[in-house]
């Protein structure tokens, strides 16, 4: 059986180790397809994905069906989240690396807003004038979601990658925000799409009822605008729209129960894909199992991060671009604790 020499993430050589060890380390996320290695008889190092004997691992991973049999993430020790510690750790991280993390947020916002405007102008507005039925409206929404995931899935993966490297003291830059487009693109896309589709399915009853009640009123409002009708009549339509939303509120509250639970369970899917080089199925499974060990703690962190991020609205709205980096940093600090079973804050 061949033995191998590995170059670790710290640039040092390790080995010789057996192929079984390499498979184990790949499953644990300690190595990935780009990790350099060579057999003892080889003269040069090359990426692990170039070794025929490990091709089955990367083929399975590309299909998103890999499930590490003895993954250290699942067998790791229990964890305990200090919510205040995560937020304070996130604050310190942003304070020390403000320029980098702030620019990453600006890049994310710019692309997200640009993509949203483009999709709304080309699809939602265009197709909405042609297809006015409720099923067609919902179908347009799902189509927009799929196209959105093509860009935002890999983009968010790279965004998390920058934060994790910063937390670990590794060299990174704004350009790494786009790492997801070169590394694990398909898995980040599918991970984003599947989670979004399941979340939308949770909201389907409310979306259907709301669209059924609101669509006719929107058409009436548009017609009144085209006819330059008096503001009083338009105000009456707006009042009816408000009443329609209010009548659908009980359905919304029911839909929010599974939506909240699943969103919390799967919110670490993209970080796991980019960080551990997992297929999206394995990443969703691991995120689910680890979060459910202390779901209420993770839920508390999610709420706290949301409050910290939105607190910037109080500063005339502009402060949100300063508080959101802290929110992301706090969440990724929590990620490090959950998936390494150790504290990553003072």
Kinemage of the C-alpha trace (Angstrom):
@kinemage 1
@onewidth
@group {chain A} dominant
@subgroup {mainchain}
@vectorlist {calphas} color= white
{ca unk a 1} P 0.000 0.000 0.000
{ca unk a 2} L 1.412 3.406 -1.041
{ca unk a 3} L 2.297 6.072 1.479
{ca unk a 4} L 2.026 9.805 0.866
{ca unk a 5} L 3.597 13.101 1.895
{ca unk a 6} L 1.119 15.940 2.458
{ca unk a 7} L 1.631 19.706 2.532
{ca unk a 8} L -0.636 21.073 5.227
{ca unk a 9} L -2.422 24.417 5.364
{ca unk a 10} L 0.558 25.799 7.294
{ca unk a 11} L 2.887 24.975 4.411
{ca unk a 12} L 4.673 22.191 6.306
{ca unk a 13} L 5.141 18.617 5.097
{ca unk a 14} L 3.451 15.752 6.927
{ca unk a 15} L 3.883 12.025 6.499
{ca unk a 16} L 4.385 9.522 5.273
{ca unk a 17} L 0.716 8.594 5.801
{ca unk a 18} L -1.458 5.863 4.327
{ca unk a 19} L -4.248 6.405 1.795
{ca unk a 20} L -6.785 5.544 4.501
{ca unk a 21} L -5.542 8.516 6.520
{ca unk a 22} L -5.893 10.812 3.521
{ca unk a 23} L -9.476 9.639 3.010
{ca unk a 24} L -10.203 10.263 6.668
{ca unk a 25} L -8.700 13.757 6.565
{ca unk a 26} L -10.672 14.576 3.406
{ca unk a 27} L -13.860 13.470 5.135
{ca unk a 28} L -13.023 15.631 8.146
{ca unk a 29} L -12.335 18.686 5.992
{ca unk a 30} L -8.660 18.841 7.002
{ca unk a 31} L -7.705 18.318 3.349
{ca unk a 32} L -9.456 19.223 0.117
{ca unk a 33} L -9.137 18.661 -3.623
{ca unk a 34} L -6.459 21.342 -3.940
{ca unk a 35} L -4.257 20.057 -1.081
{ca unk a 36} L -0.792 19.175 -2.403
{ca unk a 37} L 0.557 15.661 -1.953
{ca unk a 38} L 2.883 13.143 -3.492
{ca unk a 39} L 3.503 9.430 -3.173
{ca unk a 40} L 6.862 8.545 -1.655
{ca unk a 41} L 8.034 7.455 -5.102
{ca unk a 42} L 6.923 10.715 -6.797
{ca unk a 43} L 9.271 13.592 -7.549
{ca unk a 44} L 6.730 16.443 -7.444
{ca unk a 45} L 3.693 17.447 -5.454
{ca unk a 46} L 0.290 17.701 -7.135
{ca unk a 47} L -3.321 18.367 -5.995
{ca unk a 48} L -5.109 15.391 -4.478
{ca unk a 49} L -7.811 15.634 -7.153
{ca unk a 50} L -5.137 14.553 -9.672
{ca unk a 51} L -4.627 11.175 -7.944
{ca unk a 52} L -6.729 8.452 -9.645
{ca unk a 53} L -6.923 6.484 -6.378
{ca unk a 54} L -8.917 9.319 -4.754
{ca unk a 55} L -11.095 10.150 -7.780
{ca unk a 56} L -14.149 8.428 -6.272
{ca unk a 57} L -14.161 10.869 -3.341
{ca unk a 58} L -14.261 13.979 -5.496
{ca unk a 59} L -16.771 12.452 -7.925
{ca unk a 60} L -19.163 11.736 -5.063
{ca unk a 61} L -18.569 15.175 -3.605
{ca unk a 62} L -19.276 16.831 -6.943
{ca unk a 63} L -22.675 15.125 -6.960
{ca unk a 64} L -23.377 16.367 -3.448
{ca unk a 65} L -23.897 12.857 -2.031
{ca unk a 66} L -20.798 12.434 0.069
{ca unk a 67} L -21.501 11.635 3.704
{ca unk a 68} L -18.294 11.202 5.722
{ca unk a 69} L -18.583 7.902 7.616
{ca unk a 70} L -16.594 8.968 10.640
{ca unk a 71} L -16.728 12.735 10.383
{ca unk a 72} L -15.028 14.471 13.281
{ca unk a 73} L -17.576 17.289 13.038
{ca unk a 74} L -20.327 14.885 14.069
{ca unk a 75} L -18.263 13.031 16.637
{ca unk a 76} L -16.798 16.210 18.157
{ca unk a 77} L -17.324 17.128 21.789
{ca unk a 78} L -20.397 18.999 22.897
{ca unk a 79} L -20.341 22.779 22.657
{ca unk a 80} L -21.698 25.676 24.667
{ca unk a 81} L -22.448 29.026 23.023
{ca unk a 82} L -21.725 32.183 24.974
{ca unk a 83} L -23.983 34.599 23.093
{ca unk a 84} L -22.395 37.703 24.562
{ca unk a 85} L -18.947 36.234 23.901
{ca unk a 86} L -19.787 35.667 20.240
{ca unk a 87} L -20.947 39.255 19.797
{ca unk a 88} L -17.988 40.755 21.673
{ca unk a 89} L -15.628 38.496 19.719
{ca unk a 90} L -17.273 39.629 16.488
{ca unk a 91} L -16.915 43.262 17.508
{ca unk a 92} L -13.214 42.839 18.264
{ca unk a 93} L -12.680 41.051 14.959
{ca unk a 94} L -14.301 43.873 12.991
{ca unk a 95} L -12.454 46.535 14.989
{ca unk a 96} L -9.096 44.945 14.155
{ca unk a 97} L -9.939 44.224 10.496
{ca unk a 98} L -12.493 46.928 9.751
{ca unk a 99} L -11.253 47.938 6.301
{ca unk a 100} L -11.303 44.398 4.915
{ca unk a 101} L -14.610 43.262 6.413
{ca unk a 102} L -16.339 46.560 5.637
{ca unk a 103} L -15.282 46.385 1.979
{ca unk a 104} L -16.487 42.784 1.757
{ca unk a 105} L -19.930 43.860 2.983
{ca unk a 106} L -20.015 46.681 0.423
{ca unk a 107} L -19.160 44.239 -2.373
{ca unk a 108} L -21.855 41.823 -1.181
{ca unk a 109} L -24.467 44.593 -0.935
{ca unk a 110} L -23.601 46.093 -4.319
{ca unk a 111} L -23.892 42.774 -6.149
{ca unk a 112} L -27.013 41.730 -4.244
{ca unk a 113} L -28.804 45.020 -4.919
{ca unk a 114} L -27.713 45.065 -8.557
{ca unk a 115} L -28.885 41.498 -9.070
{ca unk a 116} L -32.212 42.212 -7.384
{ca unk a 117} L -32.846 45.252 -9.574
{ca unk a 118} L -31.925 43.334 -12.717
{ca unk a 119} L -34.157 40.352 -11.921
{ca unk a 120} L -37.084 42.556 -10.947
{ca unk a 121} L -36.833 44.662 -14.080
{ca unk a 122} L -36.365 41.761 -16.470
{ca unk a 123} L -38.449 38.988 -14.916
{ca unk a 124} L -40.830 40.103 -12.204
{ca unk a 125} L -42.043 43.200 -14.033
{ca unk a 126} L -41.917 41.721 -17.526
{ca unk a 127} L -43.466 38.343 -16.819
{ca unk a 128} L -45.843 39.805 -14.249
{ca unk a 129} L -47.585 41.752 -17.020
{ca unk a 130} L -48.088 38.566 -19.024
{ca unk a 131} L -48.927 35.994 -16.346
{ca unk a 132} L -51.399 37.305 -13.771
{ca unk a 133} L -52.678 34.071 -12.216
{ca unk a 134} L -51.645 33.141 -8.678
{ca unk a 135} L -49.767 29.925 -9.695
{ca unk a 136} L -47.891 31.893 -12.365
{ca unk a 137} L -46.957 34.575 -9.826
{ca unk a 138} L -45.571 31.935 -7.470
{ca unk a 139} L -43.725 30.220 -10.326
{ca unk a 140} L -42.063 33.522 -11.253
{ca unk a 141} L -40.954 33.858 -7.645
{ca unk a 142} L -39.344 30.399 -7.700
{ca unk a 143} L -37.601 31.193 -10.994
{ca unk a 144} L -36.169 34.399 -9.572
{ca unk a 145} L -34.986 32.443 -6.522
{ca unk a 146} L -33.139 29.916 -8.704
{ca unk a 147} L -31.413 32.636 -10.727
{ca unk a 148} L -30.590 34.487 -7.529
{ca unk a 149} L -28.907 31.396 -6.083
{ca unk a 150} L -26.660 31.096 -9.144
{ca unk a 151} L -24.858 34.235 -7.990
{ca unk a 152} L -25.577 34.683 -4.289
{ca unk a 153} L -24.833 31.073 -3.268
{ca unk a 154} L -21.165 31.175 -4.396
{ca unk a 155} L -20.871 34.848 -3.384
{ca unk a 156} L -22.017 34.196 0.187
{ca unk a 157} L -19.745 31.159 0.354
{ca unk a 158} L -16.753 33.334 -0.493
{ca unk a 159} L -17.960 35.995 1.932
{ca unk a 160} L -18.042 33.470 4.797
{ca unk a 161} L -14.645 32.184 3.653
{ca unk a 162} L -13.100 35.637 4.191
{ca unk a 163} L -14.591 35.901 7.680
{ca unk a 164} L -13.405 32.436 8.695
{ca unk a 165} L -9.871 33.054 7.435
{ca unk a 166} L -9.813 36.363 9.313
{ca unk a 167} L -10.962 34.677 12.529
{ca unk a 168} L -8.203 32.081 12.132
{ca unk a 169} L -5.537 34.705 11.507
{ca unk a 170} L -4.924 33.579 7.922
{ca unk a 171} L -4.023 35.905 5.068
{ca unk a 172} L -7.050 36.943 3.027
{ca unk a 173} L -8.349 39.841 0.954
{ca unk a 174} L -11.464 41.280 -0.667
{ca unk a 175} L -10.772 39.166 -3.757
{ca unk a 176} L -11.467 36.034 -1.710
{ca unk a 177} L -15.148 37.028 -1.666
{ca unk a 178} L -15.257 35.501 -5.150
{ca unk a 179} L -13.568 32.252 -4.085
{ca unk a 180} L -16.886 30.422 -4.213
{ca unk a 181} L -17.066 30.894 -7.980
{ca unk a 182} L -13.825 28.938 -8.440
{ca unk a 183} L -14.170 26.540 -5.533
{ca unk a 184} L -17.290 24.467 -4.796
{ca unk a 185} L -19.468 26.559 -7.132
{ca unk a 186} L -22.068 23.890 -7.862
{ca unk a 187} L -22.356 22.832 -4.215
{ca unk a 188} L -22.795 26.428 -3.043
{ca unk a 189} L -25.425 26.985 -5.715
{ca unk a 190} L -27.372 23.846 -4.831
{ca unk a 191} L -26.958 24.474 -1.098
{ca unk a 192} L -28.391 27.967 -1.455
{ca unk a 193} L -31.147 26.860 -3.824
{ca unk a 194} L -32.351 23.850 -1.831
{ca unk a 195} L -32.480 25.745 1.471
{ca unk a 196} L -34.291 28.643 -0.233
{ca unk a 197} L -36.798 26.322 -1.916
{ca unk a 198} L -37.597 24.543 1.335
{ca unk a 199} L -37.981 27.882 3.110
{ca unk a 200} L -40.306 29.099 0.351
{ca unk a 201} L -42.313 25.881 0.589
{ca unk a 202} L -42.892 26.664 4.279
{ca unk a 203} L -44.330 30.033 3.258
{ca unk a 204} L -46.368 28.677 0.343
{ca unk a 205} L -49.788 28.710 2.105
{ca unk a 206} L -49.357 32.376 3.078
{ca unk a 207} L -47.888 33.318 -0.313
{ca unk a 208} L -50.805 31.698 -2.134
{ca unk a 209} L -53.513 33.290 0.003
{ca unk a 210} L -51.811 36.697 -0.045
{ca unk a 211} L -51.320 36.586 -3.830
{ca unk a 212} L -54.925 35.505 -4.389
{ca unk a 213} L -56.187 38.479 -2.387
{ca unk a 214} L -53.588 41.052 -3.364
{ca unk a 215} L -53.089 40.424 -7.098
{ca unk a 216} L -56.539 41.736 -8.162
{ca unk a 217} L -56.036 44.819 -5.986
{ca unk a 218} L -52.593 45.468 -7.479
{ca unk a 219} L -54.109 45.310 -10.972
{ca unk a 220} L -56.830 47.729 -9.938
{ca unk a 221} L -54.254 50.085 -8.466
{ca unk a 222} L -52.203 49.966 -11.651
{ca unk a 223} L -55.293 50.666 -13.717
{ca unk a 224} L -56.162 53.668 -11.542
{ca unk a 225} L -52.622 55.019 -11.931
{ca unk a 226} L -52.841 54.663 -15.711
{ca unk a 227} L -56.175 56.490 -15.693
{ca unk a 228} L -54.787 59.187 -13.373
{ca unk a 229} L -57.623 58.591 -10.975
{ca unk a 230} L -58.197 60.755 -7.927
{ca unk a 231} L -56.013 59.946 -4.886
{ca unk a 232} L -59.131 59.106 -2.828
{ca unk a 233} L -59.940 56.042 -4.939
{ca unk a 234} L -56.321 54.907 -4.864
{ca unk a 235} L -56.373 55.325 -1.087
{ca unk a 236} L -59.386 53.037 -0.891
{ca unk a 237} L -57.516 50.340 -2.825
{ca unk a 238} L -54.508 50.693 -0.524
{ca unk a 239} L -56.808 50.304 2.473
{ca unk a 240} L -58.231 47.097 0.979
{ca unk a 241} L -54.704 45.782 0.403
{ca unk a 242} L -53.845 46.417 4.041
{ca unk a 243} L -56.992 44.567 5.143
{ca unk a 244} L -56.133 41.655 2.847
{ca unk a 245} L -52.687 41.313 4.391
{ca unk a 246} L -54.132 41.549 7.887
{ca unk a 247} L -56.619 38.762 7.154
{ca unk a 248} L -53.741 36.498 6.047
{ca unk a 249} L -51.720 37.248 9.195
{ca unk a 250} L -52.775 34.066 11.123
{ca unk a 251} L -51.568 31.923 8.211
{ca unk a 252} L -48.285 33.836 8.204
{ca unk a 253} L -47.741 33.165 11.897
{ca unk a 254} L -48.301 29.434 11.402
{ca unk a 255} L -45.925 29.338 8.416
{ca unk a 256} L -43.219 31.122 10.394
{ca unk a 257} L -42.927 28.206 12.863
{ca unk a 258} L -41.357 25.634 10.471
{ca unk a 259} L -39.588 28.420 8.565
{ca unk a 260} L -37.807 29.648 11.692
{ca unk a 261} L -36.858 26.155 12.822
{ca unk a 262} L -35.421 25.082 9.458
{ca unk a 263} L -33.661 28.398 8.811
{ca unk a 264} L -31.775 28.116 12.098
{ca unk a 265} L -30.918 24.458 11.459
{ca unk a 266} L -29.502 25.043 7.976
{ca unk a 267} L -27.933 28.490 8.289
{ca unk a 268} L -24.417 27.001 8.394
{ca unk a 269} L -24.826 25.035 5.153
{ca unk a 270} L -22.819 27.436 2.976
{ca unk a 271} L -19.991 27.975 5.488
{ca unk a 272} L -19.615 24.192 5.837
{ca unk a 273} L -19.472 23.728 2.063
{ca unk a 274} L -16.766 26.350 1.528
{ca unk a 275} L -14.848 25.585 4.724
{ca unk a 276} L -14.961 21.786 4.874
{ca unk a 277} L -15.320 21.158 1.124
{ca unk a 278} L -18.493 19.128 1.679
{ca unk a 279} L -21.276 18.339 -0.749
{ca unk a 280} L -24.446 20.311 -0.053
{ca unk a 281} L -26.341 17.238 1.203
{ca unk a 282} L -23.630 16.428 3.749
{ca unk a 283} L -23.355 20.096 4.765
{ca unk a 284} L -27.114 20.343 5.383
{ca unk a 285} L -27.066 17.114 7.381
{ca unk a 286} L -24.138 18.170 9.562
{ca unk a 287} L -25.512 21.669 10.135
{ca unk a 288} L -28.857 20.136 11.168
{ca unk a 289} L -27.323 17.678 13.626
{ca unk a 290} L -24.893 20.066 15.295
{ca unk a 291} L -27.383 22.926 15.607
{ca unk a 292} L -30.027 20.620 17.072
{ca unk a 293} L -27.706 19.740 19.929
{ca unk a 294} L -28.460 23.239 21.275
{ca unk a 295} L -31.086 24.682 18.945
{ca unk a 296} L -32.291 27.344 21.370
{ca unk a 297} L -28.767 28.650 21.896
{ca unk a 298} L -28.220 28.969 18.149
{ca unk a 299} L -31.648 30.558 17.777
{ca unk a 300} L -30.713 33.053 20.495
{ca unk a 301} L -27.483 33.870 18.667
{ca unk a 302} L -29.430 34.341 15.425
{ca unk a 303} L -31.844 36.779 17.076
{ca unk a 304} L -29.007 38.652 18.789
{ca unk a 305} L -27.050 38.923 15.538
{ca unk a 306} L -30.158 40.220 13.800
{ca unk a 307} L -30.672 42.869 16.479
{ca unk a 308} L -27.021 43.945 16.292
{ca unk a 309} L -27.169 44.159 12.486
{ca unk a 310} L -30.430 46.105 12.439
{ca unk a 311} L -29.341 48.476 15.196
{ca unk a 312} L -27.573 50.479 12.526
{ca unk a 313} L -30.984 51.568 11.219
{ca unk a 314} L -31.220 53.868 14.246
{ca unk a 315} L -28.299 55.878 12.869
{ca unk a 316} L -30.362 57.256 9.969
{ca unk a 317} L -30.143 53.863 8.273
{ca unk a 318} L -26.530 54.332 7.151
{ca unk a 319} L -25.192 52.731 10.327
{ca unk a 320} L -26.376 49.335 9.120
{ca unk a 321} L -23.328 48.981 6.869
{ca unk a 322} L -21.190 49.237 10.009
{ca unk a 323} L -23.240 46.912 12.224
{ca unk a 324} L -23.822 44.158 9.666
{ca unk a 325} L -20.097 43.215 9.559
{ca unk a 326} L -20.268 42.762 13.349
{ca unk a 327} L -23.326 40.535 12.944
{ca unk a 328} L -21.607 38.325 10.370
{ca unk a 329} L -18.453 38.177 12.493
{ca unk a 330} L -20.470 37.137 15.560
{ca unk a 331} L -22.241 34.392 13.603
{ca unk a 332} L -18.988 33.036 12.172
{ca unk a 333} L -17.459 33.140 15.661
{ca unk a 334} L -20.380 30.966 16.749
{ca unk a 335} L -19.737 28.687 13.757
{ca unk a 336} L -16.169 28.137 14.897
{ca unk a 337} L -17.401 27.180 18.364
{ca unk a 338} L -20.123 24.839 17.097
{ca unk a 339} L -18.007 22.993 14.555
{ca unk a 340} L -14.718 22.875 16.422
{ca unk a 341} L -16.152 22.419 19.937
{ca unk a 342} L -13.937 25.148 21.338
{ca unk a 343} L -14.385 28.828 22.171
{ca unk a 344} L -13.172 31.360 19.657
{ca unk a 345} L -13.728 34.496 21.679
{ca unk a 346} L -12.092 36.024 24.785
